Amino acid sequence: MGQAFKEAFSGYSILGLLIAGIVLGFLAKLLMPGKQNIPWWLTIVAGILGALVGNVLAALFGVRETAGFDWIRHGLQVVGAIGVVALAVALWSKSKGGTAART
C-alpha cells in the first residue's frame, strides 16, 4: 500500500492539483443530486482530495498508468471527488447548524 501512495502523488505539480481540484470538484457537484451548500474553496479542496483518492485507488488496482487515455483512473478520480464532496457537504452543514439536504 505504501507504493500505491507513492505512485498516487508522483507527477503532480501545485498548478496541476489546483486545476484537477477545480474541474473534479465542480464536476462532482454537477453530478450529485440536489444542492450542495458549500463554498467554492471547499469544492476545490474536495476536488483535490478526490483526485488523490482516485489516484491511490488506481495505483492499488494497477491501472494508474495505461496505454492511451487513462479512463479508469479518471473515473476513479470523479468517484473519489463525489465521495469527498458528499462528506464536505455533510460536515459543512453540520458545522453551520443546518441539514445536508437543503434545497
N, C-alpha and C positions, 0 to 999 in steps of 0.2 A: 504494500500500500504506500510506502514511502516513495517508491519510484513513481507511482501514479501522481502524487502531489508534485514531485519534481518536474515531471513532464507537463502537468497542467499549467504550471506557472512559467514555463520556458517560452520565450518568444514574444512576450507581451511587453510593450512599452507603456508609459503612462498615457500617452495620447491614444494608443490602441485600446487600452482599458476604458478610457473615457468614451470613445466612440462606441465601443461594444456596449457599454453601460447605457448610453443614450438610446441606441437602437433597440437593444433587448428589453430594457425597462419599459419603454413606451409600447413596444410590440406586445409585451406580456399584459400590460393594462388594456390594450386593444382587444386581446383575445379572451380576457376574463369577463365573465358576465357581471352586469351591474356597474355601479360607480365606485371607484376606489378613491377615497378621500385621503390621499397622502400628497405631500408637497413634491414638486418636480425634482428637488435634490435627492429626496429619499427614493424616488423612482429610479434615478440614475445609479445610486448606490446599490439598490436591489438588483438592477440590471448587471452591474459589475460583478456582484456576488453570484448571480445566476450564471454568468459566463464562466466564472471559475468553478462553480459546482458542475456545470456541464462538461468542462474540460477534465475534471477529476473523474467523472463517470466514464467519459470517452476513453481515458487512459486505462481505467480499470477493466473496461470491456475490450481493450485492444484496438480501438477504432480512432485513436487520436490522429494518426497520420494515415491517410489513404490516398490512392491514386485519384487524381481529379479533385472535384469539389467535395468537401467533407460534409455531406448531407446529414449523416448520422450525428456527428459532433455538433453541428449547428442546431439540429433538432433537440439534442440533449441540453444545449445551452438555453434554448427557448423554454423547455420544460423546467429547467432549473430556475430561470428568471420568473416564470409563473409562480413557482413554489415560494420563492423569496419575496416576490411582491405580495402574495397572499399572506405570508407571515408578517410582512411590514404593515399591511393594512390592518390586520388584527391587533398588532402591538401598538400602532399609532392611534387607532381609535380607542383602545383600552386606556392609553396614557392620557387621552383627551376627554375621557369620561363618557364616550359615546358607544355606539354599537358598530360592528364592522359592516353591517348590511344596510347602510344608509343609501337612500336614493334621491 
